[in-house]
Amino acid sequence: MARQGDAEAISELEGAPKLPPLASHLWAIFLDLSATRQSTGFGVGRITRHDIRIWEEDEGRQLDRWERRALLRLDAAYLKSMAESAKEGSGQGQPAR
C-alpha cells in the first residue's frame, strides 16, 4: 500500500524498527525469493527449501543453516500476514522493498 501512496501505510513503515545490519542480507534474499514465488490459485505460495537451494546455486552462495531457517520463518510470518490482510479485505501483494 505504501508503494501506492497510502499515507497510513507510509507512516506505519516510517515508524517500523530498523533491521539490524547483520539481518539485512536476509531481507534482501527474502525479497529476491519472494519475487519468484508461485501462485497456488488461492493466493501466494510458500517459499520452499528447494526454492532456497536453487537460489543458492544460482547466486553461487551457501547459506548457513540458521539463515535458511530464518528465511522459512520470515516467509511463514509473511504468509500469515497476507492471510490476515485478505480476511480484512485489504488484498494481497508483495513485501515492501
MODELLER restraints for C-alpha pairs under 7 A, 6 or more apart:
rsr = mdl.restraints
at = mdl.atoms
rsr.add(forms.Gaussian(group=physical.xy_distance, feature=features.Distance(at['CA:1:A'], at['CA:9:A']), mean=5.94, stdev=0.5))
rsr.add(forms.Gaussian(group=physical.xy_distance, feature=features.Distance(at['CA:2:A'], at['CA:9:A']), mean=4.91, stdev=0.5))
rsr.add(forms.Gaussian(group=physical.xy_distance, feature=features.Distance(at['CA:2:A'], at['CA:10:A']), mean=4.89, stdev=0.5))
rsr.add(forms.Gaussian(group=physical.xy_distance, feature=features.Distance(at['CA:26:A'], at['CA:71:A']), mean=6.86, stdev=0.5))
rsr.add(forms.Gaussian(group=physical.xy_distance, feature=features.Distance(at['CA:30:A'], at['CA:71:A']), mean=6.37, stdev=0.5))
rsr.add(forms.Gaussian(group=physical.xy_distance, feature=features.Distance(at['CA:37:A'], at['CA:45:A']), mean=6.24, stdev=0.5))
rsr.add(forms.Gaussian(group=physical.xy_distance, feature=features.Distance(at['CA:37:A'], at['CA:47:A']), mean=6.47, stdev=0.5))
rsr.add(forms.Gaussian(group=physical.xy_distance, feature=features.Distance(at['CA:38:A'], at['CA:44:A']), mean=6.31, stdev=0.5))
rsr.add(forms.Gaussian(group=physical.xy_distance, feature=features.Distance(at['CA:38:A'], at['CA:45:A']), mean=5.32, stdev=0.5))
rsr.add(forms.Gaussian(group=physical.xy_distance, feature=features.Distance(at['CA:39:A'], at['CA:45:A']), mean=5.12, stdev=0.5))
rsr.add(forms.Gaussian(group=physical.xy_distance, feature=features.Distance(at['CA:46:A'], at['CA:75:A']), mean=6.79, stdev=0.5))
rsr.add(forms.Gaussian(group=physical.xy_distance, feature=features.Distance(at['CA:47:A'], at['CA:72:A']), mean=6.89, stdev=0.5))
rsr.add(forms.Gaussian(group=physical.xy_distance, feature=features.Distance(at['CA:47:A'], at['CA:75:A']), mean=6.54, stdev=0.5))
rsr.add(forms.Gaussian(group=physical.xy_distance, feature=features.Distance(at['CA:56:A'], at['CA:62:A']), mean=5.73, stdev=0.5))
rsr.add(forms.Gaussian(group=physical.xy_distance, feature=features.Distance(at['CA:82:A'], at['CA:92:A']), mean=6.05, stdev=0.5))
rsr.add(forms.Gaussian(group=physical.xy_distance, feature=features.Distance(at['CA:85:A'], at['CA:91:A']), mean=6.13, stdev=0.5))
rsr.add(forms.Gaussian(group=physical.xy_distance, feature=features.Distance(at['CA:86:A'], at['CA:92:A']), mean=6.39, stdev=0.5))
